Amino acid sequence: MDENIKKGIKRLAENAEIGVARSILRWKYKKEGRDAPGDDELKDQSRMVAEKAHDVIAERGKNVWHELKKVYAKTGVREDSDE
């Protein structure tokens, strides 16, 4: 795949994550009866929330993969097996 296409898709996904985080933050402020901060502040907060969520998901994904590998090792199934 072309490198520019990969970068474009990655940027699109990051912007979507930030947009979802922004919507959730607005909802949270409204639910708490507080005024949402200005657009710049909300954008910064959304970016931080999206980065943290991404880090948590990446770390948990690594943990899941590690646990699956341990289960396969205990059952005797080889990773390069065709079955």
N, C-alpha and C positions, 0 to 999 in steps of 0.2 A: 504494500500500500504506500502511496506517495506520502512523504514526510509532511507536506503541507496539509494534506487531508487529515492525517493523524492529529496534527496540532489544532486544526479547526474543530474536529470532533471533541477533542479534549477541552478546548475552550468553551464549546457549546455546553458540555456536561458540567463544567465548573460554574458557568453562568446560571444553569438550571438549578444547581445545588444552592447557590447564593440566593436565587429568587425564591426558592422554597423556604429557606431559612428566614428571609425577609418577611414572607407572608406569615410564618409562624410567630415571629417576633411581634409583628403588628397585632396579630390575634391575641398574643399574650398580654401586651400592653393594654389593649382594649378590655380584655377580660378582667384585668386588675384595676380598671378604671383610671389608668394613667394615660397621659398624652404620649404618643410616640415621639421619639427624638426626631431631629431634622433628617433630611434625606442622606446627607453625608455621614452622620453618626450611625444611622440605621444601616447604611451600606457597609460601614466598617464592622459593626456588630454582626451583621449577616455573614460577612466574609470569615470572621473569626469562628462563628458557630459552624459554618460549613466545613472549615478546615479541621476543627475538632471532631466533628462527626465523621469526616473522611478518615482521620487518624484512628478513631475507635473502630470503625468498620474494618480497616486494613489490619489492625492488630488482632481483632477477633477472628478474621479470616485466616490469619497465620496460625492461630491457636487451633482452629477447626481442622486445618490441613495437617498440622502436627498430630492431632489426636487420631485422624483417619489413618495416617501412616503407621501409628502405633498399633491400631486395631488390625490392619493388614499384616503387620509384622508378626503379631501373635497368632493369626490364623494360618500363617505359612503361605499366603498368596504373594507371589512375586510381582513387583511393580511392572516388570517388562513382559509379563505373561500375556498371551493372546486371549485368554479366557476371561 
